[in-house]
Amino acid sequence: MSTVLALLATAAGIAAALLFYLASPQQQLRASGPWPARHRGWPGSLCAAASLLAMLPLLAPMEAVFAWSVLLMLGTSLAPFLGLWRARTRAGGVAR
């Protein structure tokens, strides 16, 4: 059960980071612009809350919040690079 919760917390945290990035007006992951048009932060916030709630039974509260914040920072740090790679491959350039 703890493995399932750990995987759920990790997947929801990474999804939250990507959704926060997709809600940004300067994102490059989607060609059609930011998603969604209204209430941009809600999908990412719900995934982030689900990630934290899944992480709390696994760790002590302070450690769960720390691990959760590190996971979100990692995801939001990597998302712009994924967007840059996606924009270069979409434009026909070679991603180096």
Backbone as JSON Lines, residues from 0, in Angstrom:
{"i":0,"aa":"M","n":[0.82,-1.2,0.0],"ca":[0.0,0.0,0.0],"c":[0.86,1.25,0.0]}
{"i":1,"aa":"S","n":[1.98,1.22,0.72],"ca":[2.81,2.42,0.78],"c":[3.49,2.7,-0.57]}
{"i":2,"aa":"T","n":[3.78,1.64,-1.32],"ca":[4.38,1.84,-2.64],"c":[3.38,2.52,-3.57]}
{"i":3,"aa":"V","n":[2.13,2.13,-3.49],"ca":[1.09,2.73,-4.32],"c":[0.92,4.2,-3.95]}
{"i":4,"aa":"L","n":[0.92,4.51,-2.65],"ca":[0.79,5.9,-2.23],"c":[2.0,6.73,-2.66]}
{"i":5,"aa":"A","n":[3.18,6.14,-2.59],"ca":[4.39,6.86,-3.01],"c":[4.35,7.15,-4.51]}
{"i":6,"aa":"L","n":[3.94,6.17,-5.29],"ca":[3.82,6.39,-6.74],"c":[2.73,7.41,-7.07]}
{"i":7,"aa":"L","n":[1.62,7.34,-6.36],"ca":[0.54,8.3,-6.56],"c":[0.98,9.71,-6.2]}
{"i":8,"aa":"A","n":[1.68,9.85,-5.08],"ca":[2.16,11.17,-4.66],"c":[3.16,11.73,-5.65]}
{"i":9,"aa":"T","n":[4.05,10.89,-6.15],"ca":[5.05,11.35,-7.12],"c":[4.39,11.73,-8.44]}
{"i":10,"aa":"A","n":[3.51,10.89,-8.94],"ca":[2.84,11.17,-10.21],"c":[1.98,12.43,-10.11]}
{"i":11,"aa":"A","n":[1.25,12.59,-9.01],"ca":[0.42,13.79,-8.85],"c":[1.28,15.04,-8.7]}
{"i":12,"aa":"G","n":[2.44,14.93,-8.05],"ca":[3.33,16.08,-7.91],"c":[3.93,16.51,-9.24]}
{"i":13,"aa":"I","n":[4.36,15.55,-10.04],"ca":[4.91,15.87,-11.36],"c":[3.8,16.43,-12.26]}
{"i":14,"aa":"A","n":[2.62,15.85,-12.18],"ca":[1.49,16.38,-12.97],"c":[1.14,17.8,-12.55]}
{"i":15,"aa":"A","n":[1.21,18.08,-11.25],"ca":[0.93,19.43,-10.76],"c":[1.94,20.42,-11.3]}
{"i":16,"aa":"A","n":[3.21,20.03,-11.29],"ca":[4.25,20.92,-11.81],"c":[4.05,21.19,-13.3]}
{"i":17,"aa":"L","n":[3.72,20.16,-14.06],"ca":[3.47,20.36,-15.49],"c":[2.23,21.2,-15.74]}
{"i":18,"aa":"L","n":[1.19,21.01,-14.93],"ca":[-0.02,21.81,-15.1],"c":[0.22,23.27,-14.72]}
{"i":19,"aa":"F","n":[1.05,23.5,-13.7],"ca":[1.42,24.88,-13.37],"c":[2.18,25.51,-14.52]}
{"i":20,"aa":"Y","n":[3.06,24.76,-15.13],"ca":[3.81,25.29,-16.27],"c":[2.88,25.54,-17.47]}
{"i":21,"aa":"L","n":[1.97,24.63,-17.72],"ca":[1.04,24.81,-18.84],"c":[0.12,26.01,-18.63]}
{"i":22,"aa":"A","n":[-0.14,26.39,-17.39],"ca":[-0.98,27.54,-17.11],"c":[-0.25,28.85,-17.28]}
{"i":23,"aa":"S","n":[1.07,28.8,-17.41],"ca":[1.86,30.01,-17.57],"c":[1.66,30.6,-18.96]}
{"i":24,"aa":"P","n":[1.52,31.92,-19.07],"ca":[1.34,32.52,-20.4],"c":[2.58,32.44,-21.27]}
{"i":25,"aa":"Q","n":[3.75,32.23,-20.69],"ca":[4.99,32.17,-21.46],"c":[5.44,30.75,-21.76]}
{"i":26,"aa":"Q","n":[4.62,29.77,-21.51],"ca":[5.03,28.37,-21.71],"c":[5.19,28.06,-23.19]}
{"i":27,"aa":"Q","n":[6.05,27.08,-23.48],"ca":[6.32,26.7,-24.86],"c":[5.98,25.23,-25.13]}
{"i":28,"aa":"L","n":[5.37,24.57,-24.19],"ca":[5.08,23.15,-24.36],"c":[3.92,22.94,-25.34]}
{"i":29,"aa":"R","n":[2.91,23.78,-25.25],"ca":[1.77,23.7,-26.17],"c":[1.89,24.79,-27.22]}
{"i":30,"aa":"A","n":[1.62,24.45,-28.46],"ca":[1.71,25.43,-29.54],"c":[0.53,26.41,-29.5]}
{"i":31,"aa":"S","n":[-0.59,25.99,-28.95],"ca":[-1.78,26.84,-28.96],"c":[-1.87,27.76,-27.75]}
{"i":32,"aa":"G","n":[-0.83,27.86,-26.96],"ca":[-0.83,28.79,-25.84],"c":[-1.14,28.12,-24.52]}
{"i":33,"aa":"P","n":[-1.33,28.94,-23.48],"ca":[-1.55,28.38,-22.15],"c":[-2.89,27.66,-22.05]}
{"i":34,"aa":"W","n":[-2.94,26.72,-21.15],"ca":[-4.13,25.94,-20.91],"c":[-4.44,25.95,-19.44]}
{"i":35,"aa":"P","n":[-5.61,26.0,-19.01],"ca":[-6.86,26.39,-19.66],"c":[-6.96,27.91,-19.73]}
{"i":36,"aa":"A","n":[-7.97,28.39,-20.41],"ca":[-8.1,29.84,-20.59],"c":[-8.54,30.53,-19.3]}
{"i":37,"aa":"R","n":[-9.43,29.92,-18.55],"ca":[-9.89,30.49,-17.29],"c":[-9.51,29.56,-16.15]}
{"i":38,"aa":"H","n":[-9.33,30.14,-15.0],"ca":[-9.0,29.38,-13.78],"c":[-7.74,28.54,-14.01]}
{"i":39,"aa":"R","n":[-6.68,29.19,-14.43],"ca":[-5.47,28.47,-14.85],"c":[-4.82,27.69,-13.73]}
{"i":40,"aa":"G","n":[-4.88,28.16,-12.51],"ca":[-4.15,27.51,-11.43],"c":[-4.86,26.36,-10.76]}
{"i":41,"aa":"W","n":[-6.15,26.2,-11.0],"ca":[-6.91,25.19,-10.28],"c":[-6.49,23.74,-10.57]}
{"i":42,"aa":"P","n":[-6.28,23.33,-11.8],"ca":[-5.88,21.93,-12.02],"c":[-4.55,21.59,-11.35]}
{"i":43,"aa":"G","n":[-3.59,22.49,-11.44],"ca":[-2.3,22.26,-10.8],"c":[-2.42,22.25,-9.29]}
{"i":44,"aa":"S","n":[-3.25,23.14,-8.75],"ca":[-3.44,23.2,-7.3],"c":[-4.1,21.93,-6.77]}
{"i":45,"aa":"L","n":[-5.07,21.42,-7.52],"ca":[-5.73,20.18,-7.07],"c":[-4.78,18.99,-7.12]}
{"i":46,"aa":"C","n":[-3.95,18.91,-8.14],"ca":[-2.97,17.83,-8.21],"c":[-1.91,17.97,-7.12]}
{"i":47,"aa":"A","n":[-1.51,19.19,-6.82],"ca":[-0.53,19.42,-5.76],"c":[-1.11,19.04,-4.4]}
{"i":48,"aa":"A","n":[-2.37,19.38,-4.16],"ca":[-3.01,19.0,-2.9],"c":[-3.16,17.49,-2.79]}
{"i":49,"aa":"A","n":[-3.51,16.84,-3.9],"ca":[-3.62,15.37,-3.89],"c":[-2.26,14.73,-3.62]}
{"i":50,"aa":"S","n":[-1.22,15.32,-4.17],"ca":[0.13,14.8,-3.94],"c":[0.51,14.93,-2.47]}
{"i":51,"aa":"L","n":[0.22,16.07,-1.88],"ca":[0.53,16.26,-0.46],"c":[-0.29,15.33,0.42]}
{"i":52,"aa":"L","n":[-1.57,15.18,0.1],"ca":[-2.41,14.28,0.9],"c":[-1.98,12.82,0.78]}
{"i":53,"aa":"A","n":[-1.46,12.43,-0.38],"ca":[-0.97,11.06,-0.54],"c":[0.37,10.88,0.16]}
{"i":54,"aa":"M","n":[1.13,11.96,0.33],"ca":[2.44,11.86,0.95],"c":[2.37,11.89,2.47]}
{"i":55,"aa":"L","n":[1.34,12.49,3.04],"ca":[1.24,12.62,4.5],"c":[1.19,11.29,5.24]}
{"i":56,"aa":"P","n":[0.48,10.26,4.76],"ca":[0.52,8.98,5.5],"c":[1.87,8.26,5.42]}
{"i":57,"aa":"L","n":[2.69,8.63,4.45],"ca":[3.96,7.94,4.26],"c":[5.06,8.47,5.17]}
{"i":58,"aa":"L","n":[5.05,9.76,5.43],"ca":[6.13,10.41,6.17],"c":[5.54,11.22,7.32]}
{"i":59,"aa":"A","n":[6.43,11.68,8.18],"ca":[6.01,12.62,9.22],"c":[5.58,13.92,8.54]}
{"i":60,"aa":"P","n":[4.73,14.7,9.18],"ca":[4.19,15.89,8.5],"c":[5.26,16.86,7.97]}
{"i":61,"aa":"M","n":[6.28,17.15,8.76],"ca":[7.3,18.08,8.31],"c":[8.1,17.5,7.15]}
{"i":62,"aa":"E","n":[8.43,16.23,7.22],"ca":[9.17,15.59,6.13],"c":[8.32,15.47,4.87]}
{"i":63,"aa":"A","n":[7.03,15.23,5.03],"ca":[6.13,15.13,3.88],"c":[6.05,16.47,3.15]}
{"i":64,"aa":"V","n":[5.93,17.56,3.9],"ca":[5.85,18.88,3.28],"c":[7.18,19.21,2.59]}
{"i":65,"aa":"F","n":[8.29,18.85,3.21],"ca":[9.6,19.11,2.6],"c":[9.77,18.29,1.32]}
{"i":66,"aa":"A","n":[9.45,17.01,1.36],"ca":[9.59,16.16,0.17],"c":[8.64,16.63,-0.94]}
{"i":67,"aa":"W","n":[7.45,17.04,-0.56],"ca":[6.47,17.55,-1.51],"c":[6.96,18.82,-2.19]}
{"i":68,"aa":"S","n":[7.51,19.73,-1.4],"ca":[8.01,20.98,-1.98],"c":[9.22,20.75,-2.87]}
{"i":69,"aa":"V","n":[10.09,19.81,-2.5],"ca":[11.24,19.49,-3.35],"c":[10.76,18.86,-4.66]}
{"i":70,"aa":"L","n":[9.76,18.0,-4.59],"ca":[9.21,17.38,-5.8],"c":[8.61,18.43,-6.73]}
{"i":71,"aa":"L","n":[7.86,19.37,-6.17],"ca":[7.28,20.43,-7.01],"c":[8.36,21.35,-7.57]}
{"i":72,"aa":"M","n":[9.39,21.64,-6.79],"ca":[10.48,22.47,-7.31],"c":[11.22,21.77,-8.43]}
{"i":73,"aa":"L","n":[11.44,20.47,-8.28],"ca":[12.11,19.71,-9.33],"c":[11.27,19.72,-10.61]}
{"i":74,"aa":"G","n":[9.99,19.47,-10.47],"ca":[9.11,19.46,-11.64],"c":[9.01,20.8,-12.32]}
{"i":75,"aa":"T","n":[8.89,21.87,-11.53],"ca":[8.78,23.2,-12.14],"c":[10.12,23.69,-12.67]}
{"i":76,"aa":"S","n":[11.22,23.12,-12.22],"ca":[12.53,23.47,-12.77],"c":[12.78,22.77,-14.1]}
{"i":77,"aa":"L","n":[12.27,21.56,-14.25],"ca":[12.49,20.81,-15.48],"c":[11.48,21.13,-16.58]}
{"i":78,"aa":"A","n":[10.31,21.61,-16.22],"ca":[9.26,21.88,-17.21],"c":[9.66,22.89,-18.28]}
{"i":79,"aa":"P","n":[10.33,24.01,-17.97],"ca":[10.73,24.92,-19.05],"c":[11.7,24.29,-20.04]}
{"i":80,"aa":"F","n":[12.55,23.4,-19.58],"ca":[13.48,22.74,-20.49],"c":[12.74,21.77,-21.4]}
{"i":81,"aa":"L","n":[11.73,21.1,-20.87],"ca":[10.89,20.25,-21.72],"c":[10.13,21.09,-22.74]}
{"i":82,"aa":"G","n":[9.66,22.26,-22.33],"ca":[8.98,23.15,-23.26],"c":[9.91,23.67,-24.34]}
{"i":83,"aa":"L","n":[11.13,23.99,-23.97],"ca":[12.1,24.44,-24.96],"c":[12.42,23.34,-25.95]}
{"i":84,"aa":"W","n":[12.62,22.13,-25.45],"ca":[12.89,20.99,-26.34],"c":[11.72,20.76,-27.28]}
{"i":85,"aa":"R","n":[10.51,20.83,-26.75],"ca":[9.31,20.6,-27.56],"c":[9.15,21.69,-28.62]}
{"i":86,"aa":"A","n":[9.44,22.94,-28.27],"ca":[9.32,24.04,-29.23],"c":[10.36,23.9,-30.34]}
{"i":87,"aa":"R","n":[11.56,23.46,-29.99],"ca":[12.59,23.29,-31.03],"c":[12.27,22.14,-31.96]}
{"i":88,"aa":"T","n":[11.76,21.04,-31.43],"ca":[11.41,19.91,-32.31],"c":[10.19,20.25,-33.16]}
{"i":89,"aa":"R","n":[9.27,21.05,-32.62],"ca":[8.1,21.46,-33.39],"c":[8.49,22.39,-34.53]}
{"i":90,"aa":"A","n":[9.5,23.23,-34.31],"ca":[9.95,24.18,-35.33],"c":[10.84,23.54,-36.36]}
{"i":91,"aa":"G","n":[11.19,22.27,-36.18],"ca":[12.02,21.58,-37.14],"c":[13.51,21.67,-36.85]}
{"i":92,"aa":"G","n":[13.85,22.31,-35.75],"ca":[15.26,22.41,-35.35],"c":[15.71,21.14,-34.67]}
{"i":93,"aa":"V","n":[16.98,20.98,-34.56],"ca":[17.54,19.81,-33.91],"c":[17.75,20.16,-32.44]}
{"i":94,"aa":"A","n":[17.18,19.36,-31.55],"ca":[17.38,19.58,-30.12],"c":[18.74,19.04,-29.72]}
{"i":95,"aa":"R","n":[19.56,19.9,-29.19],"ca":[20.91,19.49,-28.78],"c":[21.02,19.39,-27.32]}
